[in-house]
Amino acid sequence: PSDDKKREKRSEEILSIQSLGLKKRLDHTHAKTAVVGVSGGLDSTLALLVTVRAFDSLNLERKNIIAVTMPCFGTTDRTYKNSLGVTLKEVNIKAAVNQHFADIEHDPNVYDVTYENSQARERTQILMDVANKSGGLVIGTGDMSELALGWATYNGDHMSMYSINCDIPKTMVRYLVAHCININVTPLS
């Protein structure tokens, strides 16, 4: 809605639905952690903020949210500025992706679908392994627009154990992130 108060109310309703759904899943599965791949973009920021809300509502420590950044080709410093009291883990995937390119005889100077998808699949493998190792769930970051249009890598970033943003259109993500940051989620020092 264009009206600020209506938009705030709608945003809060959506965020509550998202966090309550995740809260129920975390409780039902007895997950010890939640693992979120963070890129610095709005989708992963929203997934992280909703996960923080779910953990707070369960009185779980935020340090048990593992935000994983996986630098490779084109990662920006913006990724490291998300500080919410969660555990930040960096796994550099350049060597693994380059090894994969060598294994499949792909020229890393050819910036095609193989180049892009190899990175997404490596990131998903890391997230799944971190979640398995820590007794957690991988929280998906892809939004409804990406999933509906097929703008995700099969067996890559479209995979998760709980897809928190799958019902949120891309056009709404920025409003929800702004609402969280300005009103509801106060970063820990």
C-alpha positions in Angstrom: 0.0 0.0 0.0 1.1 3.6 -0.7 -0.1 4.7 2.8 2.8 4.4 5.3 0.7 3.1 8.1 -1.1 0.5 6.0 2.3 -0.6 4.5 3.8 -0.9 8.0 0.9 -3.0 9.2 1.0 -5.2 6.2 4.8 -5.6 6.5 4.4 -6.6 10.1 1.7 -9.1 9.3 3.9 -10.7 6.6 7.0 -10.8 8.8 5.0 -12.4 11.6 3.7 -15.1 9.3 7.2 -15.8 8.1 8.8 -15.9 11.5 5.9 -17.9 13.1 6.2 -20.5 10.3 9.9 -20.8 10.8 9.5 -20.9 14.6 7.1 -23.9 14.2 9.5 -25.7 11.8 12.5 -25.1 14.1 10.6 -26.3 17.1 9.1 -29.3 15.3 12.5 -30.5 13.9 14.4 -29.7 17.1 17.0 -27.9 15.0 19.9 -26.6 17.0 21.0 -24.0 14.4 19.8 -22.2 11.3 22.1 -21.7 8.4 21.7 -18.8 6.1 23.8 -18.1 3.1 24.4 -14.3 3.1 25.4 -12.4 0.0 24.8 -8.8 1.1 21.7 -8.7 -1.1 18.1 -8.0 0.1 16.8 -11.6 -0.2 19.5 -13.0 2.1 19.1 -10.0 4.4 15.4 -10.7 4.7 16.0 -14.4 5.4 18.5 -13.5 8.1 16.2 -10.9 9.7 13.2 -13.3 9.8 15.4 -16.1 11.2 16.5 -13.7 14.0 12.8 -13.0 14.8 12.1 -16.7 14.9 15.0 -17.4 17.2 14.1 -14.5 19.5 10.5 -15.8 19.8 11.9 -19.2 20.8 14.3 -17.6 23.2 17.2 -19.2 21.3 20.6 -17.6 21.2 21.3 -15.7 18.0 24.8 -17.1 17.9 23.2 -20.3 16.8 22.2 -18.7 13.6 25.1 -19.3 11.2 25.4 -16.7 8.5 27.7 -18.1 5.9 29.4 -16.0 3.3 31.1 -17.8 0.5 33.3 -15.4 -1.5 34.1 -16.3 -5.0 34.1 -14.3 -8.2 32.3 -10.9 -7.6 31.6 -11.0 -3.9 31.4 -7.5 -2.3 32.3 -6.2 1.1 28.6 -5.4 1.8 28.2 -9.0 2.9 30.2 -8.4 6.1 28.1 -5.5 7.4 25.2 -7.7 8.7 25.8 -7.7 12.4 22.8 -9.0 14.4 24.7 -11.1 17.0 24.7 -14.1 14.8 27.7 -16.3 14.0 29.4 -15.2 10.7 31.3 -17.9 8.9 33.4 -17.4 5.8 34.1 -20.2 3.4 36.0 -19.1 0.3 34.8 -21.3 -2.6 37.2 -20.1 -5.3 39.5 -23.1 -5.1 36.6 -25.6 -5.1 34.9 -23.9 -8.0 38.2 -23.7 -10.0 38.8 -27.4 -9.2 35.3 -28.2 -10.5 36.0 -26.2 -13.7 39.1 -28.3 -14.2 37.2 -31.5 -13.5 34.6 -30.8 -16.1 37.1 -29.1 -18.5 35.3 -25.7 -18.4 37.3 -22.6 -19.2 36.9 -20.2 -16.2 37.2 -17.3 -18.6 33.9 -18.3 -20.3 31.2 -16.5 -18.3 28.3 -18.6 -19.2 25.6 -20.5 -17.4 28.1 -23.2 -16.3 30.3 -20.5 -14.8 27.4 -19.1 -12.7 25.7 -22.3 -11.8 28.9 -24.0 -10.6 29.2 -21.2 -7.9 25.6 -21.6 -6.8 25.8 -25.4 -6.5 29.1 -25.1 -4.5 27.4 -22.6 -2.2 24.5 -24.9 -1.6 26.7 -27.9 -0.9 28.6 -25.8 1.8 25.3 -24.7 3.4 23.9 -28.2 3.5 27.1 -29.6 5.0 27.3 -26.8 7.6 23.6 -27.5 8.6 24.2 -31.2 8.8 27.4 -30.7 10.9 25.6 -28.2 13.3 22.3 -30.0 13.6 20.5 -27.2 11.8 18.3 -26.2 8.9 19.3 -24.4 5.7 17.1 -21.3 5.4 16.5 -20.6 1.8 16.8 -17.0 0.5 15.2 -17.1 -2.9 12.0 -15.1 -3.3 8.8 -15.9 -5.1 9.7 -14.0 -8.2 13.0 -15.8 -8.7 11.4 -19.2 -8.1 8.4 -18.5 -10.3 10.6 -17.3 -13.2 13.1 -20.0 -12.8 15.8 -17.5 -11.8 17.6 -19.9 -9.6 20.1 -22.7 -10.1 18.6 -26.2 -10.1 20.3 -28.2 -7.4 21.8 -24.9 -6.3 20.3 -21.8 -4.7 16.7 -23.0 -5.2 17.4 -25.8 -2.6 17.0 -25.4 1.1 15.4 -27.1 4.1 13.0 -24.2 4.7 12.4 -21.6 2.0 11.5 -18.5 4.1 11.0 -16.1 1.2 9.2 -18.3 -1.3 5.9 -16.5 -0.9 7.4 -13.0 -1.1 7.5 -11.2 -4.4 10.8 -9.4 -5.3 9.0 -6.1 -5.3 8.0 -6.6 -1.6 11.4 -7.7 -0.2 12.9 -4.2 0.1 9.8 -2.9 2.0 10.1 -5.8 4.5 13.8 -5.3 5.0 13.3 -1.6 5.5 10.5 -2.3 8.0 12.6 -4.8 10.0 15.6 -2.5 10.2 13.8 0.7 11.0 11.2 -0.7 13.4 11.7 -4.2 14.8 15.2 -5.6 14.8 17.8 -3.8 16.9 21.3 -5.1 16.2 23.2 -6.4 19.2 26.5 -4.6 20.0 
